[in-house]
Amino acid sequence: MFTKLLIANRGEISCRIIKTAKRMGILTVALYSDADQHSLHVKMADEAIHVGPAPSKDSYLQAEKIIQIALKVGADAIHPGYGFLSENATFANLCQKNNIVFVGPPVSAIQAMGSKSAAKQIMEKAKVPLVPGYHGDDQSVQGLKSHADKMGYPVLLKAAAGGGGKGMRQVWQETEFNDALAAAKREAMSSFNDDLMLVEKYLTAPRHVEIQVFCDNFGDGVYLFERDCSVQRRHQKVIEEAPAFGMTEELRKQMGEAALKAAKAINYAGAGTVEFLLDSDGQFYFMEMNTRLQVEHPVTEMITGQDLVEWQLRVANNESLPLTQDALRIHGHAFEARIYAEDPNNDFLPATGKLSLLQPPIESEHVRVDTGVVQGDEVSVFYDPMIAKLIVWDENRDKALARLTKALTEYHIDGVVTNIEFLYNLANSAPFKAEQIDTGFIDKNQDLLMLNNAQDINALLPMAALYVMLSSQQNNTSIQQDRFSPWSLGNAWRANEQHLHNLELVVGETSFSVQVSQKGVGNSSIFEIRIDQQDYHCTGAIEKSQLISTINGHKTVANVNASQEGYSIFCNGKVIRFRSLQADLGDTQDTASDTGFIAPMNGTVVAILVEPNQQVEQGQTLMIMEAMKMEHSLKAHASGCVSEFYFKAGDLVDGGVELLAFQPIQES
């Protein structure tokens, strides 16, 4: 077996490979760019080498440089992971020339599958079922259009060198063809420097089902069953599952044997995935072959009990396949949900920022989290914004789906916008549960998958208001006088008057006015909250980072994260992010809150308004601090003087620290 493995990748897949290599007693070498100097994969590896600047073209795609690093550290094998150089025949060839084992298929196999049109020709000769289409040399507009007219619309235009949805256009009628072809060719040339096109019959409601294959160097091959990857957006997979729902043993065998036929047609070795379109009539058609480990390989591992990275390393070490086809079994059902920093409400645009909160569900035999980041890491503009893969397993699809929805409610991330709520809505939707799934699932069910709709916001706003009230009340218990005296309370207590508060909560760009009537003190407080003419009877308590609330008789436990940007409340798969502006948490006639002499949260001292030992009157503002874009005024609770300020304007302070020393005037 190899003694030292260099991983020519980063992030989640590097961490995944390192875990298996360590278990097998193989030393690991990580690569890192300027942006990844402190990344998790760097910390996990036995060695780590700087490979270049942050842009991948200057670092993780520098094939020659990576080879030189491997030679320098004495690595006898390179694992490319997925993406970057994993399907680059030139890089695989460089490994071979330098006597370094490339953990992947032969160069010839990568080349054969590197062009979609060439791959179709090979599959046609091997009698692997193909979608009706044209993948020949005549690239004239009229030539391509004549084939499209002959097979009938709709058709799909695809860049021969494409991937990830680039250079693809659906054409629904003859009059659209010329414009669609021109656009697809422009995009293909821009993305791949190659505008060779192929035309296929477009299946209107197919499923995307792929077969995991493995071949060794002795001519043996097996298939480790199938994965359904139909739930996609912009041709990118969102949730995958194994095995595919509704699969008969006969169809599974047919697809598995067709996949092995495809692999053997190019003398394949190692891990590969043959992707098919499965039509509603049970017919399946070859789409493409990925000559690498797939992002979604964990669902196959969960249902077979096999470590596919270990299989890769053993085959690359010229060992026979660990198991024969007859020895492989499917056990249970698994889902994988890709956790991304992206905004589903804004066409899934990638998001960047610091992961101020990263709280995954607890891992177990049922729940697995594959990630390459920890709390405090930055989601960079330079790389794919995937934060983690959440994988769940159980005895059948229904139980596994219940595991998935529960785990998504326990996955809390703040600091960047994520797709977790979207994934929860998707997994919890009736059509998904009922297996009414094809590659157009997301487009067909947009209304069900919407985020931050009015119903969700209305459900969580009372919690937000309750949290602001309870947290303010907690801060006020630190005021330096008898905390049982009504004059020391920040709860709007006035003799013979109602205890009223006004809040302004901002969710996104929308502001909500909230009126609160409070009865009682501390954990026995009862809050009557009115939002948009709706009344909520609320009680609750804050315990560490949790809000335990009862609203109109419904008790829930939510997780809360507070940061400089505002608050985030996570509850039952939903999240509300809000800011509290112009909060009146005391006398409703005052314009600022009386928060005592304790910093209510992390923030900045904005101004000091009196001098040390200066006489001040009760209610006079002594200091102003800013936190979460809201100013907090600290006022004198009695006549007296400030003997000392512990901070100056501009200082950053931690929540809960004492800000000043105050000496009240003692009445004689």
URUR-V406771 format. One line per field, one symbol per residue. psi: psi as a letter, one per 20 degrees, with the letter a starting at -180 (. if undefined). Layout:
psi=???
This chain:
psi=qqhpppomarbghggggggggghjkpqqpqqqrhijhkrghghhqhqpppiargphhjeijngghhghgghgikpiqppicqadjhkohgghhggghjkpponarqghggghihphghghgghghjkppqppaplahojqghgghhhghgiqqqrpppphjrqkiqkqppohrhiiggggggghhghghhhikokpqqpqpophlrqopqpoqpqajjjqqrplarqpkhoqpljpqgpqqprpqjpqhghggghghhghggghhjlqqaprpopqporijiqqppgrpolrpqhjhhhhhhiijqohhggghgghjkrrphqrghipqpoaqqqppooqnrnhilkkpqqrapnhpnnrqpqaihppoorjrrpiqpoqiirpkpgrpopqqahrgghhhhgghghhhjooprhqprjggggghghiqghghjkmpaijgghhkghhjqqkrhggghhighggggggghhghghiijqmaoiiphiiqkkkpppjqqnqqpqoppodjpppppppppprqbijqppopppljpppoqraqpodjqooqoolioprpqqpppahibqpppoliqqpprqoqlpnjcpiiqiqqojbkpphrpapogqpirqpjppqqpippgqpqppkkppppoqpirqbqohppirrpiqpqqpiqphrppoqppp.
